[in-house]
Amino acid sequence: MPKPKRLSGPDIIRIFETFGFTIENQRGSHIKLSRLESDEKQVLLISNHKELKTGAVVGIFKQATRYVAESELRGHFYTE
């Protein structure tokens, strides 16, 4: 069974920038990423910490699968 990778907030932001997301704003330690896809605004919230807990990484992965195919994200978030 694959394990979630240890990722930081900046690592995750770089991953989503490859999928066309951009930083919209930041409030405290949370960064809002967004992109416009088929006239629909897609928004993700990312914690900006040096190392995110495993549950946070999994939660962000699940949140992102609403907008990006799971097969495209899995290699970025899980070890094989």
N, C-alpha and C positions, 0 to 999 in steps of 0.2 A: 504494500500500500504506500503510495507516495506521501511524503511529509511536506508540510508547508515550509518554504524557505524563510530564513531570517532576513527581513527587509526593513529598511528605514523609510521614513516619509519621503525624502528626496528620491530614493530608489523607485518607489511606487509612482511618484510624479513623472519620472523619466519614462517609465513603462507606458503610462497612459498618454504621454506626449507623442509617442510613436503611433498611437491610434487616433491622433488628431485632437486630443483634449488640450485645452490651454488653461492657465491659472486665471480665474475670474476675480477672486479676492481672497483675503485671509482675515480671519477673526481669531485672535488668540493663537492657539496652537493648531487650528484646523484650517485647511486650505480647500477652497471650492474650485474644482475643475469642471469645465463645461465644454460642450461642442454642439454645433447645430447640425443635425442629421435629418434630412427629409422634412424640413420645417418643424422639427421637434427639438427642443432644447434638452440635452442630456446632461445631468449634473451628478458629480461624485464628490463626496467629502472625504478628505484624507487627513489623518493626524500627522503633524509634522514633528516626529520624534526621531532620535538617533536609531532606536531599534523598537519596532512594534512587537507587541505580544502576539503569539500564535493565533489567538482568537480574533484579534484585530485584522491580521492579514487574511484569514479565512473570511471574515465578514466583508472586507473590501472586495475580495474575489467574488463572493456571492452577489454583492451589490452591483459589481461591474458586469456580471453575466447578463444583466438585463439589456445591456447595450452592445457588448462585444461577445462574440462566440466563445463559449467555454474552451473549445479546442485551441483557439488562438491564445488565450490567457494562461492556460494550464502550465506551459513551459516556463513562464515568467514567475509563477507563484509556487510551484511544487517541484520537488526533486523527483527524478524518475527512478 
